[in-house]
Amino acid sequence: MRGPVEFVVSVLRTTPKWAFVQVDPQRPGGEAIDIEETSFADGADMMDGLTVFALLRFQSGRWNLVEHVVGPTDVTYLDWAERFGAPPAVLGLE
């Protein structure tokens, strides 16, 4: 995102070992991030903003990023339960 970022959480679902988040990045203090000033500028016309979807797993005493996607134009996390073994409920699929 080229610079400091904070995230506004829209969705957070957890189990003891899994977490799914949907977050919107912004500059500290709430300023919007211009996609044209990020590393995503070249693909911006193929994205639906900068919304981030991420799957995390709690292992070895900490949360680890399993998968994430920025600005998808479709529901890219539909297969994360099958691919990574995450509970469908944590993804909102039940």
ABEGO torsion letter per residue (X at the ends): XGEBBBBBBABBBBBAABBBBBBBBBBBGGBBBBAAABAAAAAAAABBEABBBBBBBBBGGBBBBABBBBGBABBAAAAAAAAAGBBAAAAGAX
